[in-house]
């Protein structure tokens, strides 16, 4: 059986979505992109714009599973002074306004390792982080971060891909909690669009192995994608398409133009429109 807490914000949000009879929208944004001030405006505005759960990318200089858009976002954030302390400060700021919306930190192990695992887990929990997605730690490394995270009261969310076969799935799911993140297309983020029929079949297969909600990401870009994916999955995850809106709001010198945060939040509202029955 999967290890998962039934009492945390993530479990409560998915239970509420199920009760409401609709799928959820998970939005990915890179913490501190394009700078701390504009990002804070985006982050604080996400729930009202329709984000049911928020994934915060932990800026890192070598995000190898991500496509060019999210790599560029990471570098913009780092250039603007982003680091793990500032990311956790953003979560604390968010929690002063919103106690209910789950926040998941997503990224790579290196920034967590550099911070110190025990200190990171304590500070993340205290800040109001609900879960972690760490893409470069396989289940074989669970003792490194996954098990300590679960013991600290954080959900550890694992990725399953089209190549995760029925023999491998139980290993992937063993310590997974919160939800299962299904990567709908092979390759890096933002590479191509998801095929809805293949997603439906994959979600059905995953549900044979777990009672956790399944969220589908990679290649989810439009309100129509959100609508189609949430017919079978508990939630749709949109990342690259949102991050591209940030990049589109920069002027020639790479500075955020007026109205950037509003444009990003307007796009999230459009995406959330795909959730209406």
N, C-alpha and C positions, 0 to 999 in steps of 0.2 A: 504494500500500500504506500502511496505517496506521503511524504511528510508535508503537511500544510496546515497553517493556522486558519481557523474558521472565524476568528474574531477581529482580524486586522482590517485596515481600510480597503485593501484590494478585494478581500473576500466580501466585505459589505457592499462595495460598489457593484461587483458582478451579481450579487444576490439582488440588489435593487434593480439592475438592468433587466435581469430575468423576470422579476416581478412586474416590471413595466412592459414586458413583452417586446423589448427592442435590443438591438445590438449596441455596442459601445464604440466610441471613437477614442483611440489612443494617439496622442500627438507627440512626436519627437522633435525636440529643439536642442541645439547645442548650447550649454550653459555659458553665458557671457558673450554670445554672438549677436550683434556685431560689436557691442560694448556693454558694460555692466548696466548702464542707465537705461538704454533702449531695451535690453533684454529683460530687465526687471518689469518694464511696462508690458512686454509681450507675455511674460510668465504670469503676472497677476491678472491679465485679461483672458487667459486661456479658458478657465472654467465657464465664464459667462458666454464665451464664444462657442461653447459646445464640446470642449474636451472633457471626456469622462475620466481618463487617466492621463498622466503626463510622464513621458520619458525624458529625462534630462541627460543629454550627452555629456560625459566627463571629458573635457578637452584633452587631447593627447596628440603628440607630434607625429605619431606613425600609426594612424587608424587603418590597418591593412584590410579589414573586411568592408570598409566603406568606400563608396564611389567618390568621384571628384567633388561633388557638391558638399558632402558632409566632411570630407578631408579639408576643403577650403574653409568651411565654417569653423572647424577645430583650430585651424591656423589663425583665422581672424580673431577668435576668442583669446587665444594665447598671446597674440600680438597686443591685444587690448588689456592684458594683465590677468587673464583668468588663471585660476589654479584651484586645487581642491578646497582650500579654506574658503575661497570666495564662492565656490559652488555651494558649499554647505551653508554659507551665510545667506545665499539666495533662497535656499529651502526654508531656513528659519524665518526670513522676511515673508515668504509666501504663507507660512503657517500662521502668522499673525492675522492674516486676512481669511484664510481658508483652512478649516480643520478637517474637511471631509475628502477632498480630492486626493487620490493616491499619487505619490511621486516615486518613480523608479529611476535610479541612476543606472545609466547604460554606458558601456565602454570596455576598456581594457584593464588588465590587472596591474600594469606598471604604475599608474598614478596611485593606486590603492597600496601597493607594495611599498612605494616610496614614502607614503604617508605613515605607514605602519598599520598592519591589519587590525590589531586590537584597538588602537587609537581611532582608526577610521570607523570601525563598526560602532564604537561608543559614541563618537561625534555625529555620525550619520543618523543613528537612532535618536539621539537627543535633538537633532535638528528637525526631525519629522520625516525622514526618508522611510519608505515602506518596503522597498525591494531593490534588488540588484540584478542586472543582466551583464555578465562579464563574458564577452564573446570568445576570449582566447584561453579560457580554463575549461578543459574537458572534464567529464565526470570522474576520470581517473585521478584528478587533482582535488577532489572534494575536500580533503582534509585541510587544504591550503586556505580556502576562503568560504566555500559553500557551507560546510558544517558549522564553523564558527559563526557565520551570518545567521543561520537558522537558530543557533543557540542564543544569539543576541536579539532574536525576535524580528529579524528581517526576512522577507520572502526572497528565495533565490530562484529566479526565473530562467529556464533553460530554452535554448533554441532547438527546434527540430527542423530538418530540411527534407527536400524531396528524396535525398539519398539515405535518410535515416530509416533503415529497414526494420521489420518486425523483431528481428533478433537484437538489434541495437537499442530500440526504443525503451525497453524496461531499464536499461542502464542509464539512459539519458533522463528518464523520468524519476529515478529512484529518490533523489533528494530535491526534486523540483517542487516548488510551491507557488501559490499566488495564481499563476496561469502558465500555460505553455505557449511559447511564441513560435508560431510556424512560419518559417522563411519560405515564401511561396515561389520564389524563382532562384535558380542557381546563379552564383556570381555575386558581385558587390551590390551594395544598396543603390537603388536608383537606376539599375542597369536596363530593365525592361519591365513590361507590365505583366501582372499576374493573369493566368488563364483561369476563369472562374469555375469551369467544370472540373479542372484538376484540383483546385482549392477545395471544392466541395467533397471530392473523393478523399483527399488527404485528411480533411477535418473528420470525416466519418471514421477513417482508419485510426486516427489519434484517439478518438472518443472510445474506441474499443479497449484502449490501454489505460485510460485515465479518466477520473471524474472531474479533473480541473477544467476551467474554461480554456478555450483555445482562441488566441488572438493571432491574426494573420497580418504579416507585414512584408516589406520589400515589394516594389512594383505596384503599390496601392497609391494612386495619384489623384483621383477625381471623385466627386460625389457619387457617380455611377459605380465606380469600383467599391466605394464604401457600402453602397446599397446592396450590391451583388454579394459581397463577401460576408456581410452580416446576415444574409439569409441562412448561412450554414454555420459561420463562426460566431463566437460570443462578442468579438470586437475586431475592428480593422485598425491597423497601425499605419499612420502616414508620417513619413519623416522627410525624405528627400524633397518632395514637392513643397513642403512648408519651408525648409531651409533655402530652397531656391528663391522663394519670395523674399527672404531676408537679403540675399545677394542682389536681387533685382532692385531693392530699395537703397542701394548704395550709389553715391554720386561718382563722378569720374575719378576723384581722388581716393575712392574707397571708403568715404565717410557716410554714415547713415543720413539719408535725405529726410526732410520733414515728412511725417506721415507714414514712416516705415512700419512702425508697430501696428498702426491701424490697418494697413494693407495686409499684413500677416494675419491679424485677427479676423479681418473680413473673409479671407480665404478659408480660415478654420470654420467660420460660420457656414460658408458654402459647403464644405465637406460634411459638417454636421447635418446639413439639410438632407443628405443622403440617408440619414438614419430614420427619417420619418416613414412610418408604415405606408 
